[in-house]
Amino acid sequence: QVQLVESGGGLVQPGGSLTLSCAASGSFDSTDSMGWYRQAPGKERELVAGITSGGSTVYGDSVKGRFAISRDNAKNTVYLRMSSLKPEDTAVYHCHVLSHINGKAYWGQGTQVVVSS
């Protein structure tokens, strides 16, 4: 099992910035892929950003150029730097790990981000 603990959510004004963190523990391996998904009320969960162990990244179309994902393998932690935030970025953000060893997906409980004036 992989345990994921997210932090950094909160209320921010439009145009502002916020950084989310997710620390992995348990059977997490540094070769695992990590990422962030989000789910807004009444909408399906969508990919925000992902990063492989080697540092390759992928972003959802709606966040390209505004969000940046990174990871610290020494700390088993993935970060999501969110800039130029818009009200439509309001959602619960979930950390995600895809195990390179057994192919299982693990999810964090989520952290709420609200973009509002």
The 8 nearest C-alpha neighbors of each residue, nearest first, counted from 0:
[[1, 26, 25, 2, 27, 105, 24, 103],
 [0, 2, 25, 26, 27, 24, 105, 3],
 [1, 3, 24, 23, 25, 0, 4, 107],
 [4, 2, 23, 107, 22, 21, 5, 1],
 [3, 5, 22, 21, 107, 23, 2, 6],
 [6, 4, 21, 20, 110, 3, 109, 22],
 [5, 7, 20, 19, 8, 21, 110, 4],
 [6, 8, 19, 18, 20, 9, 5, 17],
 [9, 7, 112, 111, 110, 6, 19, 10],
 [8, 10, 112, 113, 111, 11, 7, 110],
 [9, 11, 113, 114, 112, 12, 115, 8],
 [12, 10, 114, 15, 113, 115, 9, 13],
 [11, 13, 116, 115, 114, 15, 14, 10],
 [14, 12, 85, 84, 15, 114, 115, 86],
 [13, 15, 83, 84, 12, 85, 16, 82],
 [14, 16, 13, 12, 84, 83, 82, 11],
 [17, 15, 82, 81, 84, 83, 14, 18],
 [16, 18, 81, 80, 82, 19, 15, 7],
 [19, 17, 80, 79, 81, 7, 20, 78],
 [20, 18, 7, 79, 78, 6, 8, 80],
 [21, 19, 78, 6, 5, 77, 7, 79],
 [20, 22, 5, 77, 4, 76, 94, 3],
 [21, 23, 76, 4, 3, 75, 5, 20],
 [24, 22, 3, 75, 2, 76, 27, 21],
 [25, 23, 2, 27, 1, 26, 3, 22],
 [24, 26, 1, 27, 2, 0, 23, 28],
 [25, 27, 1, 0, 28, 24, 2, 23],
 [28, 26, 1, 25, 24, 23, 29, 31],
 [27, 29, 30, 31, 26, 98, 99, 100],
 [28, 30, 31, 72, 52, 27, 75, 32],
 [31, 29, 52, 28, 99, 32, 51, 98],
 [32, 30, 99, 98, 29, 28, 97, 52],
 [31, 33, 51, 97, 96, 52, 50, 30],
 [34, 32, 96, 50, 95, 49, 51, 97],
 [33, 35, 49, 95, 48, 94, 50, 96],
 [34, 36, 94, 48, 47, 93, 95, 49],
 [35, 37, 46, 47, 93, 45, 92, 44],
 [38, 36, 92, 91, 44, 45, 93, 90],
 [37, 39, 44, 90, 91, 43, 42, 45],
 [38, 40, 90, 42, 41, 91, 89, 37],
 [41, 39, 42, 38, 90, 43, 91, 89],
 [40, 42, 39, 43, 38, 44, 90, 91],
 [43, 41, 39, 40, 38, 44, 45, 37],
 [44, 42, 38, 45, 41, 39, 40, 37],
 [43, 45, 38, 37, 36, 42, 46, 39],
 [46, 44, 36, 37, 43, 47, 38, 59],
 [45, 47, 36, 59, 48, 35, 37, 44],
 [46, 48, 59, 36, 35, 58, 45, 37],
 [49, 47, 58, 35, 57, 34, 46, 59],
 [48, 50, 34, 57, 56, 33, 35, 58],
 [49, 51, 56, 55, 33, 54, 32, 34],
 [52, 50, 32, 54, 53, 55, 33, 56],
 [51, 53, 30, 54, 32, 31, 29, 50],
 [52, 54, 51, 55, 50, 30, 32, 56],
 [53, 55, 51, 52, 50, 56, 69, 70],
 [56, 54, 51, 50, 53, 57, 52, 49],
 [57, 55, 50, 49, 54, 51, 58, 48],
 [56, 58, 49, 48, 50, 59, 55, 47],
 [59, 57, 48, 47, 63, 60, 49, 62],
 [58, 60, 47, 61, 62, 46, 48, 63],
 [61, 59, 63, 62, 58, 47, 64, 46],
 [60, 62, 59, 63, 47, 58, 65, 64],
 [63, 61, 65, 60, 66, 59, 64, 58],
 [64, 62, 60, 65, 58, 61, 66, 59],
 [63, 65, 66, 62, 67, 82, 61, 58],
 [66, 64, 82, 62, 63, 83, 81, 67],
 [67, 65, 81, 80, 62, 82, 64, 63],
 [68, 66, 80, 79, 81, 69, 65, 64],
 [69, 67, 79, 78, 80, 48, 66, 50],
 [70, 68, 78, 77, 79, 67, 50, 71],
 [71, 69, 77, 76, 78, 72, 68, 75],
 [70, 72, 76, 74, 73, 75, 77, 69],
 [71, 73, 75, 74, 29, 70, 76, 52],
 [72, 74, 71, 75, 76, 29, 70, 77],
 [73, 75, 76, 72, 71, 22, 23, 70],
 [76, 74, 72, 23, 73, 22, 71, 29],
 [75, 77, 22, 74, 71, 21, 70, 23],
 [78, 76, 70, 21, 69, 20, 71, 22],
 [79, 77, 20, 69, 19, 68, 70, 80],
 [80, 78, 68, 19, 18, 67, 81, 20],
 [79, 81, 18, 67, 66, 17, 68, 78],
 [82, 80, 66, 17, 16, 18, 79, 65],
 [81, 83, 16, 65, 84, 66, 15, 80],
 [84, 82, 14, 15, 65, 16, 85, 13],
 [83, 85, 14, 82, 13, 15, 16, 88],
 [84, 86, 13, 87, 88, 114, 14, 83],
 [87, 85, 114, 88, 89, 115, 13, 84],
 [86, 88, 89, 85, 114, 90, 84, 39],
 [89, 87, 86, 85, 90, 84, 114, 113],
 [88, 90, 113, 87, 112, 114, 86, 39],
 [91, 89, 39, 38, 112, 37, 111, 92],
 [90, 92, 111, 38, 110, 37, 109, 112],
 [93, 91, 37, 109, 110, 36, 90, 111],
 [94, 92, 109, 36, 107, 35, 37, 95],
 [93, 95, 35, 107, 106, 34, 21, 36],
 [96, 94, 106, 34, 33, 105, 35, 93],
 [97, 95, 33, 105, 104, 32, 98, 34],
 [98, 96, 104, 32, 31, 103, 102, 99],
 [97, 99, 31, 102, 103, 100, 101, 96],
 [98, 100, 31, 102, 101, 30, 97, 32],
 [99, 101, 98, 102, 31, 28, 103, 30],
 [102, 100, 103, 98, 99, 97, 104, 31],
 [103, 101, 98, 99, 100, 97, 104, 31],
 [104, 102, 98, 101, 97, 105, 99, 100],
 [103, 105, 97, 96, 98, 102, 106, 95],
 [104, 106, 96, 95, 1, 97, 103, 107],
 [107, 105, 95, 94, 108, 93, 96, 104],
 [106, 108, 3, 94, 109, 93, 4, 95],
 [109, 107, 93, 106, 110, 4, 5, 3],
 [108, 110, 93, 92, 107, 91, 5, 111],
 [109, 111, 92, 8, 91, 5, 6, 93],
 [110, 112, 91, 8, 90, 9, 92, 113],
 [113, 111, 9, 8, 89, 90, 91, 10],
 [114, 112, 89, 10, 9, 115, 11, 111],
 [115, 113, 86, 11, 12, 89, 13, 10],
 [114, 116, 12, 86, 13, 113, 11, 10],
 [115, 12, 13, 114, 11, 86, 10, 113]]
